[in-house]
Amino acid sequence: MWAYFGIHALILVAIATLNSETVAAQRRKDAIRDDVYPPLWDSAPENLLDFPVEGNKIVINAWNYQERLGVYKNLLNSSAKYFTAFGSQNFGNILWGLPLQHGWQFHTGRLADPSGVTSCGHEAGALLCISVRSWWACMNYYLAIIPFLGAVEAGLFGELPYEIEILPPEEQRADFCYSVADCRSRIPKLMDEWKAYFEYLLSTEQKAASPTMRSSFKLDDALSFMWKGHMASLAYALPRFQDSLKYLSDPEANFGEDWASGVDFIAATHFSTDLQNTKKFQALLPQRMLVEGDVIPFISDFSPQQNKILLSLSALHKTNQLTGGLLLKLWQKAMSTEAGREVGRKLFEDLAASRKFNPMGIYNDLKGGDLTAPTFLTKSNSNTD
């Protein structure tokens, strides 16, 4: 009898050990996946029918982190076939920049209520809640829901058995739209920009299906359409949510505006926002919100590279303001050729590698240089420090 219980106890110990090892292995696996994908990526809805269906509508709560992440996941899954030539596991898809940015905002607390009035987005409250008082969250709505509804309208998901309805936030309901028809009636030009991107993808598939034609997909063309939609979203949302910056510390509010301005310059280069590129550059962004007393480039718990990126974005924004926006216009003209865009991307790679970067030097080069020549930036190598 005692032998039986002894064997039974050993079996239970063995099972417990195996279970703990399995849990530990799963945690290691989750940590690895979280290092690659946005937080909670595996638990986000991956099919439109994974969202709640009420009546004849698929209902999406865009003010829940996992559900907004699921919107991105559906976009990536449905557009994966267009990027098979650019690597396995859909890592070459240029839409990765959007969910990765959303994940960074969540991880760093930028989607939580910055006013402190509610517990929305805070660990002690509703962690997955996205606050409508968050400037980052409101800006991101126009880079998540509008692209998604543009894709629905373009037919990326085929014929859907239900309509799509986006739930409104508790406040500021008039600042957003909630269905294809609603957004089409209120922001038709913005819907057109995103619809055009997905229509471009669909058109390349239709041409490839013809026995006499090959796919007309070109990555640079896809990037052009995608960045036009991205910039249209920012241009529409920036003035709309200017008042939301009041909830942020001055350093964080300045960083938000510097970041939005910097995206204008990045977009002009047709920077490829695939998973690898986005992860590399996103690692240089601050991993917490900036607070009063943070002075760039001397923030002690930020790496030298993170401090350098913050300083460079600030310098770029201020230089563009000092020149009355002429720096951006000259930059966009210089980026109008593939050779120019290649040089522009190299300049941002140098910035990420902590090499020298001087926006005023760039401005002087552009102003006095031949913008059709791809060597116009080679002498812009003064340091921002």
C-alpha positions in Angstrom: 0.0 0.0 0.0 2.8 2.4 1.0 4.6 1.6 -2.2 1.5 2.4 -4.2 1.2 5.8 -2.5 4.9 6.4 -2.9 4.7 5.7 -6.6 1.6 7.9 -6.9 3.3 10.7 -5.1 6.3 10.4 -7.5 4.0 10.6 -10.5 2.3 13.7 -9.1 5.6 15.3 -8.5 6.7 14.4 -12.0 3.5 15.9 -13.5 3.8 19.0 -11.4 7.5 19.4 -12.6 6.5 18.9 -16.2 3.6 21.3 -15.9 5.9 24.0 -14.4 8.5 23.4 -17.1 5.7 23.6 -19.7 4.5 26.9 -18.2 8.0 28.3 -18.1 8.6 27.2 -21.7 5.3 28.9 -22.8 6.4 32.1 -21.0 9.7 32.0 -22.8 7.9 31.5 -26.0 5.5 34.3 -25.2 8.4 36.6 -24.4 10.1 35.8 -27.7 6.8 36.4 -29.5 6.2 39.7 -27.6 9.7 40.7 -28.7 8.7 40.2 -32.3 5.0 41.1 -32.3 3.0 43.8 -30.6 1.9 42.9 -27.0 -1.0 40.4 -26.9 -0.8 39.8 -30.6 -1.8 36.1 -30.4 -4.9 37.0 -28.4 -6.2 39.6 -30.9 -9.0 38.6 -33.2 -7.6 37.3 -36.4 -10.8 36.9 -38.4 -13.6 39.5 -38.7 -16.1 36.9 -37.4 -14.1 36.6 -34.2 -15.5 40.0 -33.3 -19.0 40.1 -31.7 -21.9 39.9 -34.2 -25.0 41.7 -33.1 -28.0 41.5 -35.4 -26.6 42.0 -38.9 -23.5 43.8 -37.8 -19.9 43.0 -36.8 -19.3 45.2 -33.8 -15.8 46.4 -33.0 -14.8 48.2 -29.9 -12.0 50.5 -31.1 -11.4 51.7 -27.5 -10.2 48.3 -26.4 -6.5 47.6 -27.1 -7.0 44.0 -28.2 -9.9 44.8 -30.5 -8.1 47.7 -32.2 -5.1 45.4 -32.5 -7.4 42.8 -34.1 -8.3 45.4 -36.8 -4.6 45.6 -37.7 -4.3 41.8 -37.6 -7.1 41.4 -40.1 -5.6 43.9 -42.4 -2.2 42.1 -42.3 -3.7 38.7 -42.8 -5.9 39.8 -45.7 -3.1 41.6 -47.5 -0.4 38.9 -46.8 -0.6 37.4 -50.3 0.7 40.6 -51.9 4.0 40.5 -50.0 5.0 36.8 -50.3 8.0 37.9 -52.4 9.4 39.9 -49.5 10.0 37.2 -46.9 8.2 34.5 -44.9 5.6 34.9 -42.2 4.3 38.1 -43.8 7.2 40.0 -42.2 7.6 42.0 -45.5 4.1 43.5 -45.3 4.4 47.3 -45.2 1.4 47.6 -42.9 3.5 46.3 -39.9 4.4 49.8 -39.0 0.9 50.6 -37.8 0.3 47.7 -35.3 3.8 47.9 -34.1 3.4 51.6 -33.3 0.1 50.8 -31.6 1.8 48.2 -29.5 4.6 50.6 -28.6 2.0 53.1 -27.5 0.2 50.5 -25.3 3.5 49.2 -23.8 4.7 52.7 -22.9 1.4 53.8 -21.4 0.5 56.3 -24.1 -3.0 54.9 -24.6 -4.0 55.4 -21.0 -5.9 58.3 -19.6 -3.3 61.0 -19.1 -5.6 63.2 -17.1 -5.8 60.8 -14.2 -9.6 61.3 -14.0 -10.3 57.6 -14.9 -8.4 54.3 -14.5 -8.7 53.7 -18.3 -5.5 52.0 -19.5 -3.9 51.9 -16.1 -2.7 48.7 -14.5 -4.8 49.3 -11.4 -7.9 49.7 -13.6 -8.9 48.6 -17.0 -5.5 47.9 -18.6 -6.8 47.2 -22.1 -9.0 50.3 -22.1 -7.9 53.0 -24.7 -8.7 56.5 -23.4 -10.3 59.0 -25.7 -8.4 61.6 -23.7 -5.1 60.2 -24.9 -3.7 62.3 -27.8 -1.8 59.3 -29.1 -5.0 57.1 -29.0 -7.0 59.6 -30.9 -4.4 60.2 -33.5 -4.0 56.4 -33.9 -7.8 56.0 -34.5 -7.2 57.6 -37.9 -4.4 55.2 -38.6 -6.4 52.2 -37.6 -10.1 52.5 -38.2 -9.9 54.6 -41.3 -7.5 52.3 -43.1 -9.6 49.4 -42.0 -12.9 50.9 -43.3 -11.1 52.0 -46.5 -10.0 48.3 -47.0 -13.6 47.2 -46.4 -14.9 49.6 -49.0 -12.2 48.6 -51.5 -13.2 44.9 -51.1 -10.0 43.6 -49.4 -12.2 41.3 -47.3 -14.4 40.2 -50.2 -18.2 40.1 -49.7 -18.9 40.4 -46.0 -22.1 38.7 -44.6 -22.5 41.6 -42.1 -22.0 45.4 -42.0 -19.2 46.8 -39.9 -20.0 49.1 -36.9 -17.4 50.7 -34.7 -18.4 51.5 -31.2 -18.1 55.2 -30.2 -16.2 56.4 -27.1 -18.0 57.8 -24.1 -16.7 61.3 -24.9 -15.9 63.3 -28.0 -18.2 61.2 -30.2 -18.3 63.9 -32.9 -14.5 63.6 -33.4 -14.8 60.2 -35.0 -16.8 58.2 -37.6 -18.1 54.7 -37.1 -18.9 52.9 -40.4 -18.0 52.9 -44.1 -21.1 55.0 -44.9 -20.5 57.4 -42.0 -16.9 57.9 -42.8 -17.6 58.2 -46.5 -20.1 61.0 -45.9 -17.9 62.9 -43.4 -14.3 62.4 -44.6 -14.5 61.3 -48.2 -11.0 62.5 -49.2 -9.3 60.6 -46.4 -11.3 57.5 -47.2 -10.3 57.8 -50.8 -6.6 57.9 -49.9 -6.8 54.6 -47.9 -9.2 53.0 -50.3 -6.7 53.8 -53.2 -4.0 51.8 -51.4 -6.1 48.7 -51.1 -7.5 49.1 -54.6 -3.9 49.1 -55.8 -3.2 45.8 -54.1 -6.3 44.3 -55.5 -5.5 45.6 -59.0 -2.2 43.8 -59.0 -3.8 40.5 -58.2 -6.4 40.9 -60.9 -3.7 41.6 -63.5 -1.7 38.6 -62.3 -4.7 36.4 -62.8 -4.7 37.2 -66.5 -2.8 34.5 -68.6 -1.2 37.2 -70.7 -0.1 39.5 -67.8 2.3 39.3 -64.9 1.6 40.9 -61.5 2.1 44.7 -61.7 2.9 44.9 -58.0 5.8 47.3 -57.3 6.9 47.9 -53.7 7.7 51.5 -54.3 4.2 52.1 -55.7 2.6 50.3 -52.8 4.7 52.4 -50.4 3.6 55.6 -52.2 -0.1 54.8 -51.8 0.3 53.7 -48.2 2.3 56.8 -47.2 -0.3 59.1 -48.9 -3.0 57.5 -46.7 -0.8 57.8 -43.6 0.0 61.5 -44.2 -3.6 62.3 -45.0 -4.7 60.7 -41.7 -2.1 62.7 -39.7 -3.0 66.0 -41.6 -6.7 65.5 -40.7 -6.2 64.4 -37.1 -3.4 66.8 -35.9 -5.6 70.0 -35.8 -8.6 68.0 -34.6 -6.8 66.8 -31.4 -4.6 69.8 -30.6 -6.5 70.4 -27.4 -5.7 66.8 -26.2 -2.1 67.8 -25.8 -3.1 69.7 -22.7 -3.3 66.5 -20.8 0.3 65.7 -21.5 3.5 67.0 -19.9 5.2 69.7 -21.9 8.1 67.4 -22.9 5.7 64.6 -24.0 3.5 67.0 -25.9 6.5 68.4 -27.7 7.7 64.9 -28.5 4.3 64.0 -29.9 4.4 67.0 -32.3 8.1 66.4 -33.1 7.2 62.8 -34.0 4.3 63.8 -36.2 6.5 66.3 -38.0 9.3 63.8 -38.4 6.9 61.3 -40.1 6.3 63.8 -42.9 10.0 63.6 -43.7 10.2 59.8 -43.3 7.1 59.3 -45.5 8.7 61.2 -48.4 11.5 58.7 -48.6 9.0 55.8 -49.0 10.6 54.2 -46.0 9.5 50.5 -45.9 7.5 49.9 -42.8 7.9 46.1 -42.8 8.4 44.3 -39.5 12.2 44.3 -39.4 12.7 47.9 -40.4 10.0 49.2 -38.0 11.3 47.1 -35.1 14.8 48.5 -35.6 13.8 52.1 -35.7 11.1 51.8 -33.0 13.7 50.5 -30.5 15.1 54.0 -30.5 11.9 55.6 -29.3 11.4 56.4 -25.6 10.1 53.4 -23.7 8.1 55.5 -21.3 6.2 58.8 -21.4 8.2 62.0 -21.0 7.5 63.8 -17.7 8.2 67.3 -16.4 11.9 67.7 -15.7 12.9 65.5 -18.7 15.4 67.6 -20.7 16.6 66.2 -24.0 19.3 65.0 -24.7 20.1 64.5 -21.0 17.4 62.1 -19.9 19.3 59.7 -17.6 17.2 56.5 -18.0 17.2 56.8 -21.9 20.0 55.4 -23.9 22.3 57.9 -25.8 20.6 56.8 -29.0 17.1 57.5 -27.7 18.3 60.9 -26.5 19.8 61.6 -29.9 16.6 60.6 -31.7 14.6 62.9 -29.5 17.0 65.8 -30.1 17.1 65.1 -33.9 13.3 65.1 -34.2 13.1 68.3 -32.2 15.7 70.0 -34.3 14.0 68.8 -37.5 10.7 70.1 -36.4 12.1 73.5 -35.3 14.1 73.9 -38.5 11.0 73.3 -40.5 9.1 75.9 -38.5 11.9 78.4 -38.8 11.9 78.0 -42.6 8.1 78.4 -42.7 7.7 74.8 -43.9 10.1 75.3 -46.8 12.5 72.6 -45.5 9.7 70.0 -45.9 8.7 71.2 -49.3 12.3 71.1 -50.5 12.8 67.7 -49.0 9.7 66.3 -50.7 10.8 67.7 -54.0 14.2 66.1 -53.5 12.5 62.8 -52.7 10.5 62.8 -56.0 12.9 60.3 -57.6 13.9 56.8 -56.6 17.6 57.9 -56.4 16.7 60.8 -54.1 14.6 58.6 -51.9 17.4 56.1 -51.6 19.7 58.9 -50.3 17.0 60.1 -48.0 16.5 56.6 -46.5 20.3 56.4 -46.0 20.3 59.7 -44.1 17.7 58.3 -41.7 19.7 55.1 -41.3 22.7 57.2 -40.4 20.5 59.0 -37.8 19.4 55.7 -36.3 23.1 54.6 -36.1 23.9 57.8 -34.1 25.8 59.3 -36.9 25.8 63.0 -37.7 22.6 64.8 -38.5 22.0 68.5 -39.0 18.6 69.7 -40.3 19.8 73.3 -41.0 22.7 71.9 -43.0 20.2 69.7 -45.0 18.1 72.8 -45.6 21.1 74.8 -46.9 22.1 71.9 -49.2 18.5 71.6 -50.5 18.1 75.3 -51.0 21.3 75.7 -52.9 21.6 72.3 -54.6 20.4 70.5 -57.6 17.4 68.6 -56.3 17.5 66.2 -59.2 20.9 64.9 -58.2 21.0 62.2 -55.6 24.3 63.6 -54.1 22.7 66.7 -52.8 22.8 65.6 -49.2 26.3 64.1 -49.0 27.8 67.1 -47.3 25.2 67.4 -44.6 27.3 65.8 -41.9 27.4 68.3 -39.0 26.3 67.0 -35.7 23.2 68.1 -33.8 25.1 67.9 -30.5 
